[in-house]
Amino acid sequence: MLKEIRYLIFVFIISLFIFFTLKYYFSDTNKKRSYRSLNNINEQIAVYLKSLPVLEDDTKNIIEYVEENSNKKKKKFNFWKLLENNE
């Protein structure tokens, strides 16, 4: 009997917690506070954006194209032959 009453009290307390949490979450005061905080953050971002310095573009003519001769003969190396020659 006491065990069932204890479980009933636990269920009641948990349900009250969930009820009050949802009630606060969906309340108008919480919505107003969250909107005000988001609006305040957007205003702070706008202020910071105005004070940011704009850097000049210094990347003009940076790329250098290198022409490689395709006529060069490349010597093919074999790893094992290199080891045999060093002995």
Secondary structure, 3 states (H helix, E strand, C coil): CHHHHHHHHHHHHHHHHHHHHHHHHCCHHHHHHHHHHHHHHHHHHHHHHHHCCCCCCCCCCCCCCCCCCCCCCCCCCCHHHHHHHCC
